[in-house]
Amino acid sequence: MEISVIIPLFNAEKYIQQCLYSLLNQTIINNIEILVIDDHGTDKSVEIVNYIRNNHELGFHILVYETPNNSGAWAARNLGISKAKGKWIAFVDADDWCEVSMYESLLRNAELDNADFAFCYAQKEFANGKIKKLSQPIIPNGRVSKDTRKLLLTSGVAYFWTGLYKKEFLIENNILFPKGKFSEDSYFWWHVVSCCKSISFVNELGYHYRIQQNSVSNIPDPDKHSKKQSMYNSLITMLKINNLYDDYKEELDYLYIKKGLLIPILIYTINSPSFESNIVHSMISDSQKIGISLCNSYLQNDYKSKILLSLSKYTPKLLRFVLHLIVKKDPF
């Protein structure tokens, strides 16, 4: 098998059939194994998978494993990596689906560019039928230059499920999903971006990302803001330990400010029924404790982030007032 596609499965009975058929219909299905990792949901998802596996003419491409207990998508994906026999690894969420030529295009370009990973475009699919193409910067293929890595760190987005990752590359760099419910996929993606030596970007739509209000990441959690910041704290610490931080400190600090500080602050400010300014100040202080500099050159040209950070530092109650005027629900 050239490609191992890993699907964490948890309460996806409405969508898993469409997901699996989009993979069984891949133009290079003979080179693909589909690893479904049962994470012990309470619906009939596993029964549907086993029915397709036993009755579809290509069902033998589907392999089913299970986590020891309900552990989360991060654990299911890591188990899939350990079981994968393919040279390349991909990840699909059980409620999403792929274009039938996605993996042929990714594989062809990855091998052409001798890439550590290849990725393509995706689009969001809303319940009301609306769609939104997800943007990524267009980057040169092949050997990763310093400018390319800087562009990805400052302008890229962690749509990790659009990627095809060389298994040998993941193992050599000890790239796995960390334990957590929030931003564990971002941790994985930015670890990949920080380590890769060669990239292939495929300028095609390949992946369809379904937006669900009842997804695991959208279930209310009063500690969502602190868990997200903690995950980015872990990312920065890991990159420092592996000597991947200093050469890109300015870019990684900017990434942290946007994703690991401002988004958690906004989540807390929007969601907390008992808002306290000192919590916001504590989050800013925590970022500085791990060495993040808030005097960042990229921030000077990002006026939105610059204003949000200034409000967070000096007038968090005003930030809360403004957000409650313009934001009706947590968009993160």
N, C-alpha and C positions, 0 to 999 in steps of 0.2 A: 504494500500500500504506500502511495506517495503522500497522502494527506489523511490525517486523523482529525475529524470534526467532533468537538466535545460540546455536549448539550447538558447543562444542569437542569434537572426536571423536578419541579415542585408546583403542584396545583395548576397545571396548564392544559386541562382536558379540552378546553374550547379551541385551542390553537395548535397543539402538538402535531396533529395530522397535517395541517398545512405546512408546518415547519419541516417535518420529515419528508413530505412529498417534494418540497423544493430542493431537498438534498438528494433524494433518490432519482430525481430528474436531471441532476447535473450532467453536463455533457461529457465529463470524465469520471462518471460514477464508478467505473471499473478500477479507478485508482484511489478510491475513497473508502475509508471505514468511518462509521458514524457511532460514536460512543455516547450513549445516553446514560447519564449518572442520576439514578433515582435518589432524591434527597428526602424521601419519606413524607410526601404530601398526603392529603386526606381525600383526594378525589380519585377519578378513574384514569388518570394520566398514564400510569404504568400499564394498565390493561389495554389501553389504546395502542401504546407502543408495541406491546407483545403481539397484539392482533396483526398489526402491520408487518412486524418482523416474521410472523409465521405464515402470512397469507399473500403478501406482495411478492411478485416474482424476483424482486431485488432485495427482499427483506433480509437476506443473509448478510448484507453490508452493515446491518444494525447490531450492535453489541450492547448489552445492558449490564451495568454495574450499579452498586448501591453504596452510599456512605454508611458508616456504622449506625448513625442516627441522624436526625435533622440537624445538619451542621452549617448550612448556608452555601450559597453559590461558590464562594471562594474555595471551600473544602472540596466541593464536587469537581470544580475545574482542576484543582491540583491532583485529585485522584485520577481524573481523565488523562492528565499529562503523564502520570506514572504508568498508565495502562496503554498509552498510545504506541502503535507500531509504525506509524508513518514518519517519513523524513520531515514532514511539515505538520504544523499544528494550527488548527483554527477553532474559534469559539462562536457558537450561535446560541442565543437565548431561545427558550422553548416557545415563546409567543411571537417570535419573529420569523422571517423567511428570506430566502436569497434568490437572486436572479439565477437562471439555470446555467449560465456561462461564467458565473462569478469565479469559481475556483480554477477553471481552465485559464482564464485571463490572469489571475493572480499567480498561478504556478508558472505559466509561460514567461511572464515578465520577471518574476523572482529569479528564475534560472538564467534568463538572459542577462540580468544585471548582477548575478552572483550575490544576491541580497540576503541579509540576515532576516529581513521581513519585508513583506509587500502589503500595501493597503489600497483601498479604493473608496469611492463615495458611498454614502448611505442617505436614506431619506426617512423622515418621521412619517408615520401613518396614524392619523387621528381617527377616533371612533366615528366622527361626523363626516368622514370621507376626505377631509382636507389633508394635504401632504406638504411637507417642507423639506427641501434638500438641505442636508447638513454640509456646511462648508469646511474645507481644509485648504491650507496654502498649497499651491502647486510648487513642487520642489524638483530639483534635478535628480535624475536616477543615477545609481551607481555609488561610487565611493562617497561617504558622508564627509563633506567639508565642515570646517568650523562654522561658516556662515549658514550652511544648511541646518546644522544642529541648533544654532541660535534661533533661526526662523521657526523651527518646530517647537522649541521650548517657549517661545514668546507668542506664537500665533496658532500653533496646532491645537487640536482638541482630541481628548482621549476616547475616541470611538474605537475601542480595542477590538470589537467584533467584526470590523471591516478588514482585519489583518490576517495574514498567513505568516506564521513564525517558524523559522528553522528550529527543529527540536534540539539539535546539537548546540545552537546558539543559546537557547534558553537554559540548557543544563550547564554549559560552561560558565555562564554568568549567574547561575543560581537564581534565575528569574521565576518566581512563583507568585501566587496571589496571597497577600497577607490576610490574616484573620480579621474579619470585619464585615459590617453590612453596608457601610457607606464609604465610597471612594476607593475601595480595594481594587476596582478595575482601573482607576486613574493611576494608582500606585504602580500597577503592572505596566501600563502603557508608558509612563514616564521613565520607568526603569529600562524598558526596551529602548526608548529614544536616547537615553543617556549612554547606553552600551553599544549600540549597533555601529557597525563599520560600513555597511552598505545597505541601501534602501531602494525599493522599487515602488513608485507611485503609479497606480493605474487610473487614468482619468475616465473612469466609467462608473455608472451606478451599479452597485452589486448587492447592497444589503437594505432590507426594509425593517425599520425599527418601530415596533408597535407601541403607542403611548397608551398606558393604562393607569387609571386613577387608583386602582387597588393593587398596584405592584408592590413588591416588598419594600422598595426604596421610598414609596409614597405613604406607607403606613406611619401614622404619627408616632414620633419618638421624641420625648422631651430632651434627650441628650444628643440629638442629631448634630447640632452645631459643634459640640465638643468632640464627638467621634470623628467628624470630618477633619477638624483641625488636628486631632491626634494622628490621623492617618498621614496627613502631610508632614507633620513633625517627624514621624517614623521614616517617611521617604527621604527627607533632607538628611536625617541622621545616617540612614543607610548609604546614601550617596557620598557622604563625607567619609565614612568608614572605608568605602571602596575607592576612594580617591577620584571620584567622578564629579566633585562639587566645585573645587577651586577654580578650574579653567572656565567655568560657566556660572560663577557666583551671581553675576548681575542678572542673567537670564533666569536662573533658578529662583532667586529672591523675588523677581517679578512674578514668576509662575506661582510661587507660594503666596504672595500678597493677594493676587487675584482669586486663587482657588482655595488656599489653605487658611486665609485670614478673612478677606472681605465676604466671601460667600457664607462661611460660618457665622460671621457677625450679622449678615442680612437674615439668615435663617433664624437666629436667636431673636433679632429685633422684630421680625414679622410674627413669629409664632409664640413667643413667651407671654403668658397672661400676667406675669408678675415681673415686668421688665426692671432691671437694675443696671444703672450706668457702670457700676464697678465691675460687672461681668464683662462688658465690652472692653473696659480698660485692662482687665486681667487677660483677655484673649490677645490683646496687642502686646502686653508684657510677655506673654508666653512665646510669642513669635520672636521677640528680641532675645529671649533667653537661649534660643537655639542658634542665634547668630544672624538672623534675618535683618538686613538693613532696610529701613523704610525710606531712606534717601536713595531712590533708585532712578537711574537715567531713563529707563523705559516708561516709568510712571509719569515723567514730566510731559510726555506726549499723549498720555491716556487720561484725558480730562475727567471722564466719568469715574474711573477708579480713584483718581487723585481727589476728587470732591468727596466721594464716599469715605475714603480714608481720613480726610480732614474732619468730616462730620463725626466719624467714629471716635477720633482722638479727642475732639474738643467739645462737641455738643451732641452726644449720643441720643439724648431725648428729642432733639430736633430731628435727627435722622429717623427715629421711630415715628414721629408725627408725620413727616413727609412720606415715608414708606406706606403708612396706613391710609394715606390719601390716594396713592397711585397703585398699590398692590393689594389685591383682594385675597390672594392665597399664596402659600409658599411655592415659588416656581422652581425650586431646587430639589 
